[in-house]
Amino acid sequence: MKNSTAIRQYSIVTGNYWAFTLTDGALRMLVVLHFHQLGYSPLHIAALFLFYELFGVITNLLGGYLGARVGLNHTMNIGLGLQVTALAMLAVPAQWLTIPLVMGAQALSGIAKDLNKMSAKSAIKQLVPNNQQGALFKWVAVLTGSKNALKGVGFFLGGALLALTSFKAAVMLMAAALTLVWIASLVLLQQDLGKAKNKPEFNELFSKSRAINILSAARLFLFGARDIWFVVALPVFLSSQLQWSFWQTGSFLASWIIGYGIVQSITPIILRTKTGATPDEKSAFYWAMVLTLITAVLATTLTTNLPTAWVLVSGLIIFGTVFAINSSLHSYLIVSYAKEDGVSLDVGFYYMANAMGRLIGTLLSGWIYQTAGLPACLWVTSVFILSAALLSLALPKTSSR
């Protein structure tokens, strides 16, 4: 780490990111379960998140440029304010809760989420010297893993709030809590965090780095693969086919996300080598191939006479563990590949691809599940992961960075 002031500022950014993540996970679970309860089809529920993912694509691209020009403190605070607004929009009487309103609120939430993610991920590049790649891997893994663990807590929070109170009361409580975090951030965050020394031009939005372009494409397929079966298909299957309650569905998915985040955090320990070498393009290919095989086996097993609940729960645990390793590897590689001055440009471009993958995965999740069922979602997932693995083979050798 470079200096105590930078560490203190990064700690504030991380705290903001954690608080935001709790509300983001809770809101997603609230929307999925509430509108399923109202009788919406899986495809219609997926459509509610269309703008969330679409605006995430745009935000990551423009947000990286904005962060490099004006500072990550501004992008972080804008994100927090937009999330408070999105939650307030949903705290309306039930008869006003129309599809366009929910999609509009999700659009704001999508912008807010990716401004926060880009700000937090970019800030860490400012703290770790380029010659300390092992430390960079560790800190990126801890940030990414802790965020996802808290997102899992948010899933549980969403399911619990819906079981204990109304949808309106739940979003009002979250809006009030996040407003306090936002006010504290406006006061405490230092100016110019992450601002580029050389102001980037608008035509620098699209990365010219071969490594970042290839890694971004692999990320698109990796996260599209996850969301094809996880975003809509899985919670709806658990509720409708296995007859799980809101408590059961929210608690299980929360536990899965928390475990997933813990594995991300300890990935540097899992992958520790005798030579102390950091992950490279071969690591990304190997672990993606392992995940492809696991997904294909799970899809096949679901069509057998084995108990569905047992197969799905055990399969999810294995899938989540290996997916977490893949995600942590990618998160390290993008921060490592990114240039230090104006890092948010490269990170924003990469997470634009991540958001595009989520958008595609979300839409496919509702459509494939509605037309062909959960095993079909898993087969398409395995094809997407295989694509990510093959793209990883084209990454440049790490020694050339």
N, C-alpha and C positions, 0 to 999 in steps of 0.2 A: 504494500500500500504506500501511497506517495506522501500524504501529509494528513495531520489530524483534522484540519478544516474540511478537506475533501471527504474524509471518512465520515465526519459528522453530517455533512450535507447529503452524502449517499445514504446514510442511515435514515434521514428524514424522507428521502425519495422512496426507499424501500418500505418504510412504515406506511406511507401513502399508498403504495402499490398493494401492500397486504390488506389495508382497510378497504380499498376499492375491490380487491379480489373477493372478499367475503360477500359484498353486496352483489357482485356480478354472478357468482355461483348461485346464490340464493334466488336471485331474480330469474335465472334460467330455469331452475327447478320449479319455481312458482308458476311461471308461464306454461311450461310443458304440462304439469299436473293439473293446474286450474282449467286450462282450455280443453284438456282431455276429459276432465270431469263434466264440462259443458257440452260434450258430444262432438267436438271437432275431430276430423279425420287426421291420421298421421301426416298426410300431405299438406293439409291446411295448417297444422301446427308447425311443420317445417317452413311454410310460407311466412309465418309470423317472424321468423328469424332471418328472412331474406335480406332485409335492409341492414340488419345487424352485421351480417357477414360482408355484404356489398360495400357498405361504408367503411368497414374495416380495411378493405383493399385500398380504397382511395386515401384513407387516413394515414396508413403506413407509408404510402408513397409521398404525400404532401407533408405529413407530420415530421418525417425525417429531415426534409428540406427546411421546414419551419424551425425545428429544434436546433439545427446547425446555424441558422441565422440569428435567432432571438434568444436561444438558451433553453435548456431542458426544464428549468423551473417554470417557465411560462407554459410549455406544453403539458406539464404535469398538472398545473393548477387549472388550466382550461378543461382538462379531462375530468377532474374531480367535479368542477362546476356543472359540466354537461351531464354527468351521472346523476347528480342531485336533481337536475331538471327532468331527466328521463323518469326517475322514480316518482316525482311529483305529478307528472303527466298521467301516470297510471292510478293515482289516488283519486279517482273520480267515481261518481255513482255507477253502479253496475251497468245500467242501461246506456251509458255513454262509452262503455269499453268496447268500441268497435274495432274491427280488424285494421282499418287505416290508422286509427289512433295508436294501437299497440305496435304496429309496424314502424310508425314515426318515432315512438319512444325507444324502440329497439335500435333504430338508426342512430339516435343520439347516444345510446349506451354503447353501440359498436364503435363509434368515433371516440368516445371517452376511454373505452378499454384499451384501444390500440395506442392512443396517445400516452397512456400510463405505462403500458408494456414497453413501447419504444424508448420512453424516457428512462425507465429503470435499467433496461438492458444496455442502453448506450452509455449510461453514467459509469458503469463498471470499467469500461475501457480507459477512462480517465485516471483510474486509481492503480492499475497494475502495469508495471514496466513491460515493454515488449519482450525482454529477455527472461521473463518469469512466467512461461507458458503453463507450468504446473500449477502455480498459484492462480492463474487466470481460470484454468479448468475447474479448480476447486470452488472459487467464488461464484462463477457462473452456475455451477451445479447447485450450490446452496441457494442462490437466489431463485433459480427456476423451480427447484424442488419445494422450497418453502412456499412459494406462490401457489403451486398446485395442491399442496397439502391444505392450505387455507381455502382454496376453491372447493375442495372436498368438504371442509367444514361448512362452507357456504351452501353446498347442496343439502347437507343435513339441516341447516338453518332454514332453508326454503321449505323443505318437506315438513319440518316441525312447526313453522309459523302457519302454514296452510292447515295443518291439523288442529292447531290451538286457537287460531283466530281467522279473520277474513282476509281475502286477498288485499283489499284496500288498506286495512290496518297494518298488514305486513309491510307493504311498500312505504307507508307513512313512517313507520318506525325506522326503516333503513335510511330513508331520506334525511330524517332528523339526525341520526348518528353520523352519517357521512358529511353533513353540513358542518358539524363540529371539527371533523378532520380537515375539511377544506379551509376553514377559517385559520386553523393552526398552521396549515401549509402556506397560506398567503403571508403569514407573519414570519415564519421561520426559514423558509427556503431562500437561499442566497441567490443574488442575481448572477446571470451569465454562466451558470453551470452548463458545461458541454457546448458552449457557443464556439463555432469554428473561428480560427484566427483569420483564415482567408475565406471571405464570404462566398459560398457556392453560388454558381449561376443556376438558373432554372433548368437549363438543358443538362445539368448534372444529376437530375432526378433518377434517371435510369443508369444503373451501374454499368461500367465498362469493364469490370473485372470478370474474367472468365470463371474464376473460382466461385465468386459470389453468384454469378448467373446460374451455374450448374447446381450449386448447393441450394439455391432458391427453388429451382425446378424440382429437386429431390424433396425439399420440404413441402412443396405443394402436394405432391403425391402422398407423402407420409401422413400429413394431417388430414388430407381428404380421406385417406383410408380409415383413420380412426373414427371420423365423424359419420362416415357412411353407415356404421352400425351402432354408434354410441349415442348420437345426439337425440334422435327421435325414435328409431327402431327399438333400441334396448329398453328405455323406460316405459314405452307403450306396451312392449311385449311382456315385461314384468307385471304391469298393472292389469292388462287384459287377458293374457294367456295363462300366467301363473297365479293370477288373482292376488297379487301382493297389494297391501295397503299403502297409502302415502308414506306412512312412517317406515314401512319396510323398504319401499323403493328408494326414498330419500336417504335412509340410513345406509343401505347397501352401496349405492352409488357414491355417497360421501366417503364411506370407508375405502372404496376402491380408489378414489381420487387422492385421498390422504396417503394411502400406501404407495400409490404411483409417485406422489411427490417425495416421499421418503426415499424411494429407490433412486429418483433423480438426484437427490442431495448426496447420496453415498456412492454414486456411480464412479467417481475418481478412486474410491477404495476398492470397488468391485473390479475395476479394470487396471488396478495398480500392477505395474510390471517390475521385474528385478532391475531393469536398466533405468527406471524412472521416466521412460518415454511417454509423451502425451499422445492422445488418439490421433489418427490420421485417416486418410481416405479409405484405407483397407479396413479399418475398424468400422466405418460407416457401412461399407458393403457387407461385411460379415454379419453384423447384427441385424441388418435389414433382411438378409436371407433367412436367418434364424426365425425372425418374426413372420416372414411369409409362410414358412413351413408350419409354424404353430397355428396360424390363422386357417390354413387349409385343413389341417387336422381337426380343428374345432368345428368348421363348417360341415365336414364329413360326419363327425360324431353326433352332431345335432339331429341327423336324419336316421340314426339308429334307434334301437329300443331301450337304450340306456336312459335313466331318469333325467329328464330335461333340466330340471333345476340344478341337479348335481353337476351335470356336464357344463352348464352355462356358468355357474359360480366358479368352479375350478378352472375352467378355460379362461374366464375373465382375469383371474389372479395371475395365471401364467402369461397371458397376453399383456396385461398391464405392466408386469415386471420387465419384460423384454422391450415393450414400447417405451417405457421410461428411460431405459438405457439408450435407445435410439434417439429419443428427443434430447437427452442431455448431451450426447455426442454432437448433434447438430447445433445446439445452442452454443457449445464451446467453439465449434469450428467457425461459425459466422462472426463471433466476436474476435476470434483470432485472425481471420482473414481480413476483417474490416480495417481500413486505414484509420489512424488515431485522430487526425484532424478532421472534424466533421464526421465522426463515426456514425452519427445518427442517420446519415444519408444511406450508408450501406446496410445498417441494421433495419432501417425503415423499409428499404427495397426488399430485403429478405422476408420481413414479416408481412409485407404486401402479398408475397407469394404464399405465405402461411395462411393469410386470411382468404385468399382465393381458393386454396385447398379446402378450407372450412366451409366456404360458400358452396362449392361443388358437392362436398360431402354431405352437408345439411340437406340440400335439395334431393340428392340421390337417396339419402336415408329415408325420407318420407315416401318417395316414389317407389323405390325398390321394395321396401317393406310392405307397402300397400298392395303392390301387384304380385310379388313373388315370395315374401316372407323373410324371416331372419337369416336362414342359411344362405339365401341368395345374396343378402347384404354382405355376409362374410366372404363369399367367393369373390365378389367385386373388390372387397377390401384387400384380399390377398393379391389380386392383380395390381392394385395401386401400390402396395408395398414392394412388390417385385420391380415395378417401374422405378421406385425410389432407389432400390439397390443397384440397378443397372446404371442409373445416372451417376451414382457415387463412384463408379469405376472411372468416370471421365474427369473426376476432380484432379487437379494438379498435385504433384508430390508435395508433401508438407515442407520439404527442404527448400522448395522454391519460393516460399512465402517471404 
